Every structure is written in C-alpha cells, then in structure tokens.
Amino acid sequence: MSELLTGPRELREELARPGPDLTAEAGSWPGDVLVLGAGGKTGAGIAAMARRALAAAGRTDARVLAVSRWTDTAAREQLAAYGVETVAADLSDPGALAQLPDAGAVIHLVGAKFGTATAPEQAWLTNTVLPDHVARRWPAARTVALSTGNVYGMTAPVTGGSPEGDPPRPEGDYAVTCLGRERVFTHAARTRDTPVALIRLNYAVEPRYGVLADLARTLLAGRPVALDTGAVNVVWQRYANEVVLRSIGHARGGDPFTLNLTGPETAGVRTLALRLAERLGVKAEFTGEPPATSLLSDATACHALFGYPDRTLGQLVDLQAAWLRAGNEVWDRPTKFERRDGRF
C-alpha cells in the first residue's frame, strides 16, 4: 500500500488491515486474544487487526479483548465497532488481572516511558513488577511482549545497528526496566515453559505520531532541527502491528523468541528533515553536529521472516507531509527521540 491517506478514519482502517499471511496464521491461534494496554498509541490498531484477521480466517469461536483504563471513550467505541470486546481495568492491580478471562494469546503492550526520569519508581513498577503478575496469571498463553531497541547501546551507523545477539547495554531507568521486563518474561519461559516472544521495537511511525511527525512540527514551527541524534530507524506502524501479531506463532518456552522490529534503512536526521522540508515548502535549519554513534537496530531477521514493510521510508515521508498539508491531526506526544542519556 503506497497510497496517501486522506483522514483519520481511512488511517484507522489501514492500521488495522491484516495481510494474507496474518489471516492464514490467525486460523490456528489458540483461543481468545487478550491485548493488555490497548488504550495506548499502538493498541487500538493491533486489537482491531487481530479481530479482522480472525474474522477473515472464519474464526467465530475466538474473541479479541482489549484491556485498558479507557480514559479515551472514543477509542473504546471505535474498537467496539470492529467487534473487539473492551474491558476497563487497572492493570497495575493484581486483583484486576485475576478477574480478566483466560486467553490463548496475550499481547503485552503495557509500559511506562515518558516521565520516568522524574518518577523512576513508576518505570520499575510498570515495566518489571507488572510483567511478573501477567506471566503468573496466564502461564500457558502464547505471550508477545513489546520491548524496545533502547536496551541496546549506541552503535556507529556504518555497522547497521545492533542485531539480536548483541549484549544489552541499557542506559537510564526506562531502558534498564525494559530489559527487566524481558528478564521477567524470560524467567516465565524458562521456569513455567510459557511461550514468549520479545519484540524490540524502534520507532514505529504513522502520520499522527512518531519521529517524522516530530521533525515536521519542528520545521513548520520555524525551529532548528537538532542533529544530536545523528541517525534513526523508523518503521510503518501497520507493519509493526502485523509483526507483533504474527509473532504469536513464534512464541516459545525455554529461550524466548527475540526479534528487532524496525525499518531496513539507517536514516540520517538531517536527510529526513531536508526531505520533509522540501515537501512542506519550508526551509530547514539545523543546530549541533551528528555524533559518531546512534541508537540503531538491525532488523534483518525480521524482514527475512515477515518480509519488508509495505511502505518505504520515502513513502512515509510523503505521507507525513501530505497529512500535514491537509490539516489533519497530529498528537501532542513527542517521542523525545533526540535524547541520548536515556532520560525520558
């Protein structure tokens, strides 16, 4: 799919569109799918895509349940329109987890990032303690836990980024606790044989949110783009949603299935800003100098297993610019991708 998306409804449909391989795999999913943390920026697309994949596979026996506090009632109503069952629960409460139904597959999207520099205790509670409660509540479910490329250290762009075999070198409470989340689910895989997949995501983007949206807003505001980050990986959000769901079939006990999820390119921040500026009709100005290293992941294994993203980097830049030129909404949720100290 390379077409531009004209508005929020069309975008929601695209982010929830399952590909044929996912639909085929959904036919063998082991029962209901429980999406924990479905009220976040990625949860709605994943839950709706799961429901559509099951429907296309003829699986009328399996439910998709999206769990969140649901402070956004509109998002809850939109999911219900897809046939997703929404459940309101405080996932930090073990008692609330106990009341949730059993499931064949659990998609764990719960995490704390922003604000953790000033309240690190929240990161430790959400990113390390909660996963243990989840793993104990659903010990037999095929569990896909979203992690982050922040668990790696900085690498030179010429290396292509960190592959899955690189030893973690997290910096800051966010990255350390995300590695803690992985360790907790790994413990469940090794001690209870829980089938686990750990997905280390680097910067999924869609036109309302992400690195490209951050850069575009900086340019449109007439502010200089900081080059302190140097280079980034980004990936189309629809593809990321599909990889998360297709990883259900790869979850395993013992040593968990671990996968980097991002785009194939190492993209220079300066180059991205210049391309966006050209399409937006503004001038790009810069501050700082690109460093020798950046936070980068090598997703070769992901692309070999699941194919390349269905939107290229150039198409994502075009989509971002067209979205803004049309006056569409951009969320006020900066990614803080430019931070190098791990403080979010």
N, C-alpha and C positions, 0 to 999 in steps of 0.2 A: 504494500500500500504506500504510494508516494503522493497521493492527493493531499492538498491542503484542506484543513478542517475549518469550517466556517463559524462554528459556535459551540457553546458548552454541551448542548445535547448531542451533537454529532461527535464531539470529542469523547463523551462518556461512552457512547456506543462503540467507538473504535478501541478504547482502552479495555473494554470488556469482550472484545471479539476473539473467540478461540480459533486457533488454526486447526487444520485437519488432523495433525499428529496428536495434538492435545485431546481432541474429541475422541480419537481412537483409543487413547490411553484412559480416558475417563470411564470408558466402558468396563474397565477392570478395577476401578478404585474400590477399596474395601469398606463400603458403607458410607455413612454421613461424613461431610467435610465441615470441620469447625474452624472458622477464621477468627483468631484471637487478636484484638487490636484493630478491628475492621474500620474503626472511625478515623484512622489516620489517613495520610495523603495517598497511600497505595492500597489500603484495604478494600475500598469500595470496588475498584477495578478488578482485584483478584477474586473477591466474593462473587461478583456478577459474572465474571468469566467462568468460574467454576460451575455456576448454575447453568449457564448457556452450554457449556461443554457436556454436562451430564444430560441436559435435555436433548442435545443433538445426538448423543450416544444412545438415547432411548432409555436412560436410567431414571425411571419414575419412582424407584424404590429408595433413592438416596437424596437426603436433604443437604442443603448448604445453610449453615447457621453462622451469622456474623455477630460477633460479640464485642461490645464497647460500652462506655458510659452513655454514648449517643447524646452529646450536648448539641449536635447539629441534627435537628429533626428533618431537615430537607434531605440530607444524605440518607437517613434511615428510610424515608418514604421512597426515594429513588431505588434503593436496593429491594424494597418490598415489591416494587413494580416489576422487577426481574424474577420474582419468585423466591428471593432469598429471605429466609426467616431471620429477623433481627432480634437480638436478646440484649437487654440492658443489664450490665453487671460491672461491679468494681473488681477488676481482675487482680488487684493487689490484696484482696481479701480471700484467704484460703477457703473460708466458708462459702463464698460466692462461687469459687471454682467447683466445690463439691456439689453444688446444685445444678451445674451445667450437665447436659446429657453426654453419654458415651459417644464416641466417634471412631470411624475407621481411619481418618486422616485429620491431623491438626496442623494448621498453618499459623505459626507463632510470629506475629508482627509487632509484638509489644516491645517498646524500647524507650529509653529516656536519653536525649542528646542535648537539646538546647536548654540552657540554664544550669547545666550540670557543673559548670566552672564555679558557680557561686553556691550551689547546693549539691555537692558531690554525693551526699548520702542518698539522694533520690536516684542517682545513677546506679549506686550499688544495690539499692532495694529492687528497682525495676529490672535491671539488666542481669543480676546474678541470683537474687533470692527468689523472685517470681518464677524464673525458669525451673527451679527445683520443684516448686509446687505444681507447675504444669506437668513436668515429667512424671511426677508421682501420681498425679490424677489420671493421666492417660498413658500408662506404661506400655500398652500394646499397640497404640495408634502409630501410624506412619507419620512422623513429625518432621515438618520442614521449618527450620528456624532461620529467620533473616538475620544476618550478621553484616559486617562492613569491612571494606578494604582498609579502614583505619587501623586494623590490628597489625598491618604490616608497617615497616619503617619506610623512610624516604628512599627512593632509588633514582638513578640518573635516567632521563628519558630514553637514552640510546639503548638501555637494557630491555625496553619493552615492558617494564613493570615487574612486580613480584608474582611469580607463579604460586600455585597452592602449596608447593613443597618448601617455600621459604619459611624460615623460623619467624614467628611473630615478634615484632618489636614495637608494641603499642606505647603511645605517649599521651599522657593525660587521663583523667578519670573515665572519660567516655570510652576511649579505645581500650583501656585496661578492663573495664567492666563488660564491654562487648566480648572480649576474649574470655572473660569469666563466664558469660552466657554460653559460649561454645564449650567451655570445660564442663559446665554443669550438664549440658545435654550429652556430651561425650561420656560422662560418668553414667548416665542412664543407659546409653547404648552398650556400655561395657559390663555393667552390673545387672541390668534387667533385660538386656537384649532388645531394648526399644529401637525400632528402625528410625534412624535420624539422618536428615540431610541438613548441612550447614551452608548457607548461601551468603557469600561475602560480596555484597553489592557496592559498586562505586557509581554514584551519581546518576540515577535514573532521571530523565528529563521528560517533561511534557510542557506545552506552552504556557500553563498557568504557574509552573513551579520548576525550579532547577537552576543549574549553572547558567544556561543560556538566558533564562528569564532574568537572572541577577545581572548578567552583563548588559542585556538590553536595557534594563531600567537605569543602570548607571549611565549608559550612553545617552539615553533620552533625557536624563536629568542634567546633562552637560558636565558631569563629573568625570575626572580622570579614572581610568581603569588601572588598578594596582596590579603590577606584574610579579608580586612577591610569590605567587604560587607557581608560576612558570608554565606548567602543563597539567592537563587533567584528562581523565577518561569520562565519557558520558555515554549513556545508552537510552534508547527509546523505551518509555515506560510500558507500552503494551507488550513489547518483547520481554521485558523484565517480569511482568505479571505472568506471562506464559511459562517462562523458565521456572519460576517458583512453583507453579502448579505441576509442571511436568516432572519436577524433582520428587514428587510424591512416589513415583515409580522407582526411584533410585535410592530412597532412604534405606538404611541398613543398620543392623545391630553390630556390636563389636567396634570397629573403627568407622565412624560416620562418613557418609558421602560428603565431601567438602568441595565447593566449587566457587571460583571467582565469576562474578556476573557483572560485565560492563561491555562497552563497545570495543571494536577492534583497533580503533585509532588512538594514538597518543596525540592529543590536540593542544597546541600552544595557545595560551590565553590571549596573547597578542593577536595571533592569526584569527581566532574566533571573534575577537572584538572588532577587528577590521572588516571581516565578512559581514557581521551584523550591522556595523555602522553603514556600510555601503548599501545594504538592503533597506535600512531605516532612513537613509538620506541625512545622516548626521556625521559630524566629524568625530573621530576617535582621538582622545588624548590619553597619555599614559603617565604613570608615576612608578618609580622603583625600577629594579632590574631583575630579569629572570634568574632564579637561583640555579645551582648545578643539579639539584635533586628536587623531586616532587613525589607526592603520594600517588602511586600508579599501580595498577594491577594488570596482569597478563591473563586474559580470558580465552586463550587459545583452546583450552579443554572444553569450555562452554560452547564455543562456536563449532567445534568438531562434533559435539554430542547433539546440539539442538539447532545448528545452522546459524547463519548470520542474522543480525537484526533486520527487520523488514523495512526500516527507514535508515538511510545512511546519515552520516554526520552532516553532509551538505543539505540533505532534505530536512533535517531537524533545524538547521539554521534558517532555511527558507520558511519553514512552518512557524518558527518563533517570530520572525519579522512580520509575516503576513497576519498572524494572530494579533499582534500589537497594532499594526496599521488599521485593522478592522475595529479597533476599540474594545476588544474583548478583555475579560477579567484576568488579572494576574494576582495570585495570592501574595499577601504580605508575610511571607515566610522565608526570609533569606537563608540560603544554605550555609553561609559562612565558609564556603569552600576555600577562601583565601587564608584561613587560619593554618599556621604551621606548627603551633605549640600544643595542639590537642585540647585547647580550652574553648568550649562551646557554651 
